[in-house]
Amino acid sequence: MRLIDVKAFFQLEEKGKPHSGSKVLVNVNGEELAKTKYAILSHCWSDPNSQEIQFEEMQKITNMTKAELDESGVRERLGYQKIRRTCLQARNDKLERVWVDTCCINKASSTELSEAINSMFRWYSGSQECYAYLHDVASGFPTTCNDKGFPESNGWPRWFSRGWTLQELVAPKEVRFFDKDWSQIGNKRKDAETLSKITRIPIGVLQDGMYAEPPSVAQIMSWAADRRTMQDEDRAYSLLGLLGVNMPMVYGEGKNAFQRLQLEIIRKSNDQTIFAWGHSRESGCSSSFLAGDPSDFGDCSNIVRIEPREFIDELRNNIPENELVKIPEGKLREVAESTRLRKFSVTNAGIQINLPVTPYRGSSWLSEANLACRDKSKSRIITIILGSFQSHFSRYFGDFGTPLYVKLEFRKLLLPYEGLQHTFTFQLDFWKHAFLQHAIFPSDMTSTNNVVTLSSTNDCAIIFYVHRDHSTCFSVVLHFHFGSHSVDIICDEFPGSWEDHIQQVYQHVRRNGLEQARYISDVSGSITTRPVSLVNRYYFPRSDIPNIHGIELISEQLDNMCTIRIVGLENTGCHLFDWQAVGVFLFFQGQHPISFWCYFSLALSTKVRRISAIKQGNNWMKSGKLAK
């Protein structure tokens, strides 16, 4: 560890280059480091970074005469002033050594940089004093969120939004906060309640350390969910010490660093909260059971791990009594006393783990897995949704109904951790009759200039339109899953509010739309072809728009993009039944269509008929009845 000698630094300030035998930067390691009392600086790097004094420049400065130092103008730089004020505060606290990350690490040496990053939590833990410099605070410790004052850092000083400062808050025994003029405005113990509100870190951890109240992996990740770093890799590297793991630095690997971090955690821990990320999401799916970023753990600040025996008791409490009697008691006890729930491992084919699993009603491929963790604010077991597709598992988010508790069984699962992200863009092109977008669901989806982009994490969107001059309305349902996209329009009347209606449609599509997409993908995969949606026609049961009784949807597809044109249908003399949609699919081998099939999309109450029609189309195709 390289430290600044406070006495030598001020000798440099007053007289220039220190006398022979005295060094400003000194290396301290091993037993000597254990005995050394030092202060450590926690701060945000200046923007631009050229204001900071880094290692190579610090070496040059320590060899300057006083005249050279005066002429260089280096004293006026913000980075130099931070070093000087840190040394001054340390001298007032009767400490002889100081560590500042800007100038005490030779970042040109990858070996030294890797060692420093893996050791940093320990270095902060070993400090006598940690000075947290809040450069954007004029006076007083902030106690309320101020979006106007700190618009780019979630309403709090920038220090609280940075990735590296998280461990710099948690690791030291003492943290003292200073404003931009280096006046002390607070400390970690005294202001623990406010700090907990800002950071989501429990008060017990702030006051007594990580080991007094050991947090789960998911909780630690949640503390970092809203924080940012200059480089993607540092999102993972800044968490190493907090999670108690070490790994080599590979700058250039991007977000893969966070995957490596999670795999390292799994290799040394059996904490299943690492799979709890996104447990409250309403939509989407993931082909990987590992999170893509710490932000995925934003809903995990209350997730705590539970021991196997407690886990079994929780399972029994959550299973209805009439269903519990059907599960052999001995089986639960046997599992609780075995080591099956205590370990899981990483293989080249996936993460091997034993979990209690229950299937969903009416589904042959969706099931729910219980994790050995719970939400302490709601006292409930955390579950994740599994979907099996062509012998592979994917993870799904949302409400899929009630699982069959009678079918609970402990299964050995192989969960993939290599995930692929795909997106698909819909361009909605409306006709001359003025329909206005009234709402889009889920609320976190956006539609800009009638463009909506779906992905594996946001695989469904429903846009609700109302005519500008009449009460006629309809919903456009966009879906993208298993590499296939679909568009449906619902023109049916609905009781109650549009909010209830759109949520009902969304839940229906999230479950049965996945079934539909899976059948389509099964068929297309079995004959190495791809489906293309052609034409759908829909009729309004009642319409207040003169001469308009329905709408026609026309799809024009390019790579990863589909333009949807919606045009009005004049009165054709058709008898208007409840809305009905016909989706026509052509399957191509090369440039030649070889067969087609269709499915019918009826009202929500007839969803069983819809699925049956899909299954029947599948069977017809395989039997050749629809062959060209």
C-alpha positions, 0 to 999 in steps of 0.5 A: 500500500502506498501512503503519503507521508504527511510531514514530508508533504508539508515540507515539500509545500514549504521548502520544495523537494524533501531532504535526502532520506525523506519521501512523500510517497512511501510503501507500507505493507505486511506487519508494518501496515497493520501497525500504521495509523492512517487517514483515507480520503473518499471523494468524487473525481473532478470533471474533467479528470485533468484536475486530479493529481495522479501517480506519475504527476505526483512523482514529478511534484515530489522532486520539484524545488519550491520555485518550480512548484510555485511556477507550475500552478499545480497548487491551484488545481482542485485535485492538489487542494484535496490532497493538501486538505486531507493531509492538513486534517490528518495532521490535526487528527495527529495521524502521520500517513494518508491514502488518496486514490488519485495519486497513491495507485500507479494505474499504468501497472495493471498488476498494481491496479488489480491488487489495489481494487481487490484490497481497497475494502480492506484498506478502508476498513483499516483506516483510523479516519475516513474523510468523505469530501462532498464537493457540491455541498455548501453547508450542513449535512443534507437531510431531504432529497433535493432534485433541484439542487442535485438533479443529476444524482437522484436529489442527493450530493453526487458522492451518494450516486457513485459506485466506489463510494459505497464501500467507502461508506460501509468499510471504515469504522469512522466516516466524517463528512466535509462540505466544499470548504472542508468544514465538518458537517456530519459523521456516519454514526451520528447521521446513520438514520439519514444515511440509511434513508439515502442509501438503503443500507440498514442502520445496524450495518452503518453503526456496527459494520457488516459482520454485526448484521450480515446482509444477503447478497441481494441486499448488498447488490440493491445498495448499488442499484442506483449508483454509477461508475465511469466504466461498465466494469467498475459496476462489478469491481467496486462491489468485490470487497463488500461481497468478499470475493476476489477476481482479476481485472479485465478492463474491456470486458464491459458488462461481462464483469458483473456476470463473472462477479456473480459466478465468483459469489456462487462458487463461495456462497450458497446464498440463494438471494442472488437469484431474487433480482427482479422478483417484483417485475410485472413483465419480461423474461430472461434467458439467463438466471443471473442479473445483467446489472446491479440495477436489477436488484433495485427491489431487493433491499428487504430480501434476507436469506433463510436456513434450510429448516426455516425454509421448509417451515415457510413452505409448509406455512404457505401451502393451503392446509387442504393441499398440504395433507397431500405432500408426504411430511417425511419428504419435507423433513428429509430434504431439510435435513439433507445437504441438497438445499445447502449447495449449488454449483457452477458448471459449463452447462449452467448453474446446478441447483435443487429447488422446490418447484410447482407447476402452474394450472393449465400450463405444461411448461410454466412452473414456480420455484421457491428460493431459500429467502424471504421479503422481511417486510412481507414475511413471504418466500421469494419465488421465481417463474421458470419456463421450459422450452426445448429442454432449456429453462428461461426465467419469466416475470409477472403474474401467471396465476396460482401454482398447483401446490399438490404437485410440489417436488424438489427438482435438480435444475440446470439454470443457464447463465449465458443470456442473449438480449434481442429487441424488436421495434414496432412502428405504428402508422395510423390512418386519417381518422384521428385516434389519440394514444390515451395510455400505454401499459406497463407504465414503464414502457414508452411510445415516442412518435408511435414507435415502441421497442420490445425486448426480452425484459419488456416483451409485451405492451398494450396501447389504448387509443380513443377517437378524438371526436367519438367514444370509439376506442381500441387496444393494440397489443404488441408481443415479442417472444421466442424470436417471434412477434405478434400484433393483435387489436381488441375492439370489444366493449368492456365494462368498468374503467379502461385501467381495469380493462387494460390490466386484464388484457395485459395479464391475459396476453402475458400468460396465453400470449406466451403459450401462443408464442411457444407453439409458433416457435415450436412449429417454426423450429421444427421445420427450420422456418420463420413465421411472418404475420400478414393481415388481420381484420377487426370489426367494432361491435359498435362505432360512433364514427360515421361509415367506419365499422372496423379496422384493418392491420397490415404488417410490413416486416424488416430485420428486427422491425415491423411497420404496422399500418392501420386503416379504416374499413367502410361498412361492407354489409357484414354482420357484426359479431363480437370481435374476431381476429385472424392471424395468418402465417406463411412458413418459408424455406428459402424464398418458397412458401411451403405451408400456412396455418391460422389461429383465432383470437377471440374475447378474453372469456374464450381464451381456451378456444384460442389456444385449442385453435393454435394447437389444432393448427400445429397438428394440421401442419405436422399432418400435412393437411395445410401443405401447399 
